[in-house]
Amino acid sequence: MSDTAAILMASGFSKRFGERNKLLVSFRGKPLARYTLELAAKMDFPAGIFLVAAGTDVAALAEDLSKIKVIKNTAPQKGRRESVRLGLEAAGVDAEYYLFFTCDQPFLDAATVRRILDARKHGCIVEPRYEGKPGNPCLFSAVFRKELLSLEEGQTPKLIKTRYPEAVIGVEVTNPLILQDIDDEQTLKQLECG
């Protein structure tokens, strides 16, 4: 077994951003997705780092990060489960854990990711939380690989957390910004100035 794979999911439609792909929008001087890409590339993921991207423009953000392997998502309309499936297949069956990142969390830091990794154990799901509210990235033990691969259209890994609440381990963070994702223009503007 080769321990943990990082799966960076970047195939969404950014519907609340209108015509723009939020992952390409500049935030404090660089494209939003670049923060997650750089964070993952600086860390050690023995089972690999996989960026699942629908667009070539988002994939191009990782061109200079040799540790990241880009996986093309040709069916992003199938929703998050397609990114999950592609990431799992790329990581293969040797990984013991899969850590799923969204690419819209510019304040996520290495210390938080390490705390999630430190909490992992066989058969568990680890999620960061702020005041009890769950966020991302979320780590799944390979025990759940088959169920993650069998998610149906419209379903997300959250369903598996609901099925196995006893397996879920929470890692509390003290700063809400760490788990803050940027889903709309208003949030972008507030955080840009904050």
LOBA-352984 format. One record per atom (N, C-alpha, C): residue in one letter; z, y, x. Coordinates in steps of 0.05 Angstrom, whole numbers, padded with zeros to 5 digits, always signed. Each point is the difference from the previous one (the first is absolute). Layout:
AZYX/...
end
This chain:
M+00000-00024+00017/M+00000+00024-00017/M+00000+00025+00018/S-00013+00021-00010/S-00002+00024+00017/S+00014+00025-00012/D+00021-00005-00014/D+00017+00022-00010/D-00014+00018-00020/T+00000+00027+00004/T-00007+00018-00022/T-00028+00012+00004/A-00014+00002-00023/A-00026+00014-00001/A+00004+00025-00016/A-00012+00022+00009/A+00000+00025-00015/A-00026+00003-00015/I+00002+00004-00026/I-00024+00003-00017/I+00001+00029-00012/L-00020+00016+00008/L-00001+00028-00008/L-00021+00002-00022/M+00010+00007-00024/M-00018+00000-00023/M-00011+00028-00005/A-00026+00003+00002/A-00013+00026-00002/A-00026-00002-00016/S+00002-00012-00024/S-00024-00004-00016/S+00002+00013-00028/G+00021+00015-00004/G+00003+00012-00027/G-00020+00021-00006/F+00000+00009-00025/F-00020+00019-00010/F+00011+00029+00000/S+00025+00004+00005/S+00012+00027+00001/S-00007+00016-00025/K+00002-00013-00023/K-00008+00013-00025/K+00013+00027-00006/R+00025+00003+00009/R+00014+00025-00005/R-00009+00022+00019/F-00018-00006+00019/F-00010+00020+00018/F-00028+00009-00008/G-00010-00008-00023/G-00026+00008-00009/G-00022-00013+00017/E-00018+00016+00011/E-00023-00011+00015/E+00007-00007+00029/R+00023+00009+00009/R+00006-00004+00029/R+00016-00026+00004/N-00005-00012+00023/N+00016-00024+00008/N+00025+00011+00014/K+00023-00004-00012/K+00024+00012+00011/K+00006-00009+00029/L-00009-00024+00007/L+00006-00010+00027/L-00014+00016+00022/L-00021+00015-00008/L-00015+00016+00019/L+00008+00029+00000/V+00017+00008-00020/V+00008+00027-00003/V+00018+00008+00024/S-00004+00023+00010/S+00016+00010+00023/S+00028+00006-00009/F+00019-00011+00015/F+00029+00006-00005/F+00012+00007+00026/R+00009+00025+00003/R+00012+00009+00025/R-00016-00006+00024/G-00027+00004-00003/G-00017-00002+00023/G-00015-00026+00005/K+00005-00020-00016/K-00016-00024+00003/K-00003-00015-00027/P-00020-00018-00002/P-00004-00014-00025/P+00025-00016-00008/L+00006+00000-00025/L+00025-00012-00010/L+00004-00028+00009/A-00021-00017-00001/A+00002-00028+00007/A+00006-00004+00030/R-00007+00020+00016/R+00004-00003+00029/R+00029-00004+00008/Y+00018+00012-00015/Y+00029-00003+00006/Y+00008-00030+00000/T-00008-00014-00021/T+00007-00028-00002/T-00014-00017+00021/L-00025+00007+00005/L-00016-00015+00020/L+00013+00003+00028/E+00008+00024+00007/E+00012+00005+00026/E+00027-00014+00002/L+00015+00001-00022/L+00027-00013+00000/L-00003-00030+00005/A-00017-00013-00015/A-00004-00029+00003/A-00011-00007+00028/A-00018+00016+00010/A-00012-00006+00026/A+00020+00003+00023/K+00021+00016-00004/K+00020+00003+00021/K+00021-00023+00000/M+00000-00015-00021/M+00020-00021-00003/M-00011-00027+00007/D+00018-00020+00003/D-00008-00026+00008/D-00001-00019-00025/F-00024-00008-00007/F-00004-00019-00022/F-00015-00024+00012/P+00014-00020+00008/P-00012-00023+00014/P-00023-00014-00015/A+00002+00001-00027/A-00021-00013-00016/A-00023+00018-00007/G+00000+00025+00011/G-00022+00018-00004/G+00005+00023-00019/I-00018+00020+00002/I+00001+00023-00018/I-00028+00001-00013/F+00000+00001-00027/F-00025-00002-00015/F-00002+00024-00019/L-00020+00016+00003/L-00005+00022-00018/L-00021-00009-00021/V+00008-00002-00025/V-00018-00008-00021/V-00011+00026-00013/A-00025+00006+00005/A-00012+00026-00009/A-00026-00005-00015/A-00003+00016-00021/A-00025-00002-00016/A-00022+00017+00012/G+00008+00023+00011/G-00020+00019+00010/G-00002+00001+00030/T-00024+00005+00010/T-00004+00001+00029/T+00014+00024+00012/D+00003+00021-00016/D+00013+00025+00010/D+00030-00005+00006/V+00013-00016-00017/V+00028-00007+00005/V+00001-00019+00023/A-00017-00020+00001/A-00001-00019+00022/A-00004+00014+00027/A-00016+00021+00000/A-00005+00015+00024/A+00025+00013+00012/L+00020+00004-00016/L+00025+00012+00010/L+00014-00018+00020/A-00007-00025+00000/A+00013-00019+00018/A-00017-00008+00024/E-00023+00013+00003/E-00019-00007+00021/E+00012+00000+00028/D+00018+00019+00005/D+00011+00003+00027/D+00027-00016+00003/L+00007-00015-00020/L+00025-00015+00001/L-00006-00029+00002/S-00002-00010+00024/S-00011-00027+00006/S+00017-00022-00012/K+00026+00005-00005/K+00017-00021-00011/K-00006-00006-00030/I-00014+00019-00013/I-00005-00003-00029/I-00027-00012-00005/K+00000-00022-00016/K-00025-00013-00008/K-00006+00010-00028/V-00025+00010-00004/V-00008+00010-00026/V-00012-00022-00017/I+00009-00003-00025/I-00010-00019-00018/I-00013+00015-00023/K-00026-00006-00005/K-00015+00014-00021/K+00007-00011-00028/N+00008+00018-00017/N+00005-00008-00028/N-00025+00008-00017/T-00016-00019-00007/T-00024+00005-00015/T+00004+00001-00031/A+00025-00007-00008/A+00005+00000-00029/A+00027+00015-00006/P+00001+00025+00008/P+00025+00015-00005/P+00007+00003-00030/Q-00020-00003-00017/Q+00004+00003-00029/Q+00019-00022-00010/K+00003-00021+00016/K+00018-00022-00009/K+00030+00007+00004/G+00005+00024+00011/G+00027+00009+00003/G+00014-00009+00025/R+00026+00006+00000/R+00017-00006+00024/R-00001-00029+00008/R-00002-00018-00020/R+00001-00028+00007/R-00023-00008+00018/E-00022+00014-00001/E-00023-00006+00018/E+00007+00007+00028/S+00013+00023+00004/S+00009+00008+00027/S+00020-00020+00011/V+00018-00009-00017/V+00020-00020+00007/V-00013-00025+00009/R-00019-00010-00016/R-00014-00025+00007/R-00015+00002+00026/L-00015+00022+00004/L-00016+00003+00024/L+00018+00002+00025/G+00023+00014-00003/G+00018+00003+00022/G+00013-00027+00008/L+00008-00015-00021/L+00012-00026+00005/L-00020-00019+00013/E-00024+00000-00010/E-00021-00018+00012/E-00006+00007+00029/A-00001+00026+00006/A-00005+00009+00027/A+00023-00007+00019/A+00025+00002-00010/A+00023-00006+00016/A+00003-00030+00005/G-00011-00016-00018/G+00001-00029+00003/G+00026-00013-00007/V+00002-00026+00003/V+00023-00015-00009/V+00022-00002+00021/D-00005+00010+00024/D+00020-00003+00021/D+00022+00021-00002/A-00004+00022-00014/A+00020+00021-00002/A+00024-00010-00016/E+00024+00007+00009/E+00024-00007-00015/E+00007+00021-00021/Y-00009+00025+00006/Y+00005+00022-00018/Y-00024+00018-00002/Y-00002+00014-00023/Y-00021+00020-00004/Y+00013+00026-00009/L-00006+00021+00015/L+00011+00027-00007/L-00022+00017-00011/F+00002+00007-00025/F-00021+00015-00014/F+00006+00030+00000/F-00018+00015+00013/F+00003+00029+00000/F-00020+00013-00019/T+00008+00022-00013/T-00019+00018-00012/T-00006+00020+00021/C-00022+00015-00003/C-00008+00019+00022/C+00004+00029-00009/D+00019+00005-00018/D+00004+00027-00009/D+00029+00009+00003/Q+00013-00010+00021/Q+00028+00006+00006/Q+00003+00013+00027/P-00005+00026+00003/P-00001+00012+00026/P+00027+00002+00014/F+00022-00003-00014/F+00026+00003+00012/F+00014-00027+00007/L-00014-00021-00007/L+00011-00027+00008/L+00002-00001+00030/D+00023-00011+00010/D+00004+00000+00029/D+00005-00028+00010/A-00002-00002+00027/A+00003-00026+00013/A+00028-00012-00004/A+00020+00018-00001/A+00028-00010-00004/A+00003-00014-00027/T-00012+00010-00021/T+00001-00012-00026/T-00015-00027+00000/V-00023+00000+00012/V-00016-00025+00001/V+00016-00021+00016/R+00013+00008+00022/R+00016-00020+00015/R+00023-00010-00016/R+00013+00016-00016/R+00022-00009-00017/R-00010-00021-00020/I-00024+00005-00011/I-00012-00020-00019/I-00005-00026+00015/L-00011+00002+00023/L-00006-00024+00016/L+00026-00015+00009/D+00020+00015+00006/D+00026-00012+00008/D+00014-00014-00023/A-00007+00007-00025/A+00013-00012-00023/A-00014-00025-00010/R-00024-00006+00012/R-00015-00023-00009/R+00014-00027+00006/K-00004-00018-00018/K+00008-00028+00004/K-00017-00017-00018/H-00001-00026+00007/H-00017-00019-00014/H+00006+00001-00030/G-00022+00002-00016/G+00003-00001-00029/G+00008+00026-00013/C-00001+00022+00015/C+00009+00026-00011/C-00023+00019-00004/I+00006+00021-00015/I-00017+00023-00004/I+00018+00024+00007/V-00010+00018+00017/V+00016+00023+00009/V-00014+00025-00009/E+00015+00018-00013/E-00011+00026-00009/E+00019+00022+00008/P-00012+00023+00009/P+00017+00023+00005/P+00007+00014-00027/R+00023+00012-00001/R+00009+00014-00025/R+00013+00026+00007/Y-00004+00019-00018/Y+00015+00025+00001/Y+00016+00002-00026/E+00026+00001+00002/E+00018+00001-00023/E-00007-00023-00021/G-00006-00023+00011/G-00006-00024-00016/G-00029-00002-00010/K-00016+00021+00003/K-00028-00001-00009/K-00017-00011+00023/P-00015-00022-00006/P-00016-00012+00021/P-00025+00016+00008/G-00008-00005+00025/G-00024+00013+00010/G-00015-00019+00018/N-00017+00012+00017/N-00017-00016+00019/N+00006+00009+00028/P-00006-00017+00020/P-00014-00026-00001/P+00019-00022-00009/C-00013-00021-00011/C+00015-00022-00011/C-00008-00026+00016/L+00020-00015+00008/L-00004-00024+00016/L+00004-00025-00017/F-00019-00019+00003/F+00002-00025-00014/F+00000-00023+00020/S+00018-00019-00004/S+00000-00025+00016/S-00026-00016-00008/A-00010-00015+00019/A-00023-00016-00005/A+00004-00021-00022/V+00025-00005-00008/V+00006-00017-00023/V-00015+00009-00025/F-00005+00027-00001/F-00013+00011-00024/F-00030+00003+00003/R-00011-00010+00022/R-00029+00005+00005/R-00018-00011-00023/K+00006-00024-00009/K-00017-00012-00021/K+00001+00017-00025/E+00024+00009-00007/E+00003+00016-00025/E-00014+00028+00004/L+00002+00011+00023/L-00013+00026+00005/L-00030-00004-00002/L-00011-00022+00010/L-00029-00005-00002/L-00009-00006-00029/S+00019-00009-00017/S-00008-00007-00027/S+00005+00023-00020/L+00006+00024+00009/L+00003+00022-00018/L-00026+00005-00015/E+00003+00006-00025/E-00024+00005-00017/E-00006+00029-00001/E-00024+00007-00010/E-00009+00028-00001/E+00021+00017-00015/G+00007+00022+00013/G+00020+00018-00012/G+00028-00006+00009/Q+00004-00023+00012/Q+00027-00007+00009/Q+00004+00010+00029/T+00025+00005+00007/T+00007+00009+00027/T+00023-00017+00010/P+00006+00002+00026/P+00022-00016+00011/P+00027+00006-00013/K+00002+00022-00014/K+00025+00006-00015/K+00007-00022-00019/L-00020-00013-00011/L+00004-00022-00019/L+00017-00022+00013/I-00005-00006+00026/I+00014-00021+00014/I+00029+00008+00005/K+00004+00026+00005/K+00028+00010+00003/K+00015-00004-00026/T-00014+00004-00022/T+00013-00003-00027/T+00006-00029-00005/R-00017-00018+00009/R+00004-00029-00004/R+00024-00011+00016/Y+00004+00012+00023/Y+00020-00011+00019/Y+00020+00022+00009/P+00015+00011-00019/P+00018+00022+00007/P+00021-00009+00021/E+00007-00025+00000/E+00020-00010+00019/E-00010+00000+00029/A-00027+00001+00003/A-00012+00000+00027/A-00003+00028+00012/V+00004+00020-00017/V-00005+00028+00009/V+00024+00011+00014/I-00005+00010+00024/I+00020+00014+00017/I-00008+00029+00001/G+00019+00018-00006/G-00005+00028+00001/G+00011+00012+00026/V-00016+00018+00011/V+00008+00015+00024/V+00001+00029-00008/E+00024+00012-00002/E+00003+00027-00009/E-00007+00020+00022/V-00014+00021-00009/V-00006+00023+00018/V+00015+00024-00011/T+00007+00019+00018/T+00016+00023-00008/T-00017+00025-00005/N-00025-00001+00009/N-00018+00023-00003/N-00022-00008-00020/P-00002+00013-00023/P-00021-00007-00019/P-00028+00004+00010/L-00004+00018+00019/L-00027+00005+00010/L-00012-00024+00014/I+00017-00017+00011/I-00010-00024+00015/I-00018-00017-00019/L+00008-00002-00025/L-00015-00018-00019/L-00019+00016-00017/Q-00002+00026+00004/Q-00016+00017-00017/Q-00030-00006+00004/D-00013-00007-00022/D-00029-00003+00002/D-00013+00025-00013/I-00025+00004+00007/I-00015+00024-00010/I-00021-00010-00018/D+00004+00004-00026/D-00019-00010-00021/D-00016+00022-00013/D+00007+00025+00003/D-00014+00022-00013/D+00000+00025+00017/E-00017+00019-00008/E-00003+00025+00015/E+00026+00016+00000/Q+00015-00001-00022/Q+00025+00016-00001/Q+00020-00010+00021/T+00003-00026+00001/T+00018-00011+00020/T-00009+00006+00028/L-00026-00001+00005/L-00011+00006+00026/L+00007+00029+00008/K-00004+00019-00019/K+00005+00028+00006/K+00030+00005+00005/Q+00017-00013-00017/Q+00029+00004+00004/Q+00009-00010+00027/L-00010-00023+00008/L+00009-00011+00026/L-00013+00013+00024/E-00024+00011-00004/E-00014+00014+00021/E+00017+00025+00008/C+00011+00013-00020/C+00016+00024+00005/C+00029-00005+00006/G+00010-00024-00007/G+00028-00006+00002/G+00010-00004+00028/
end
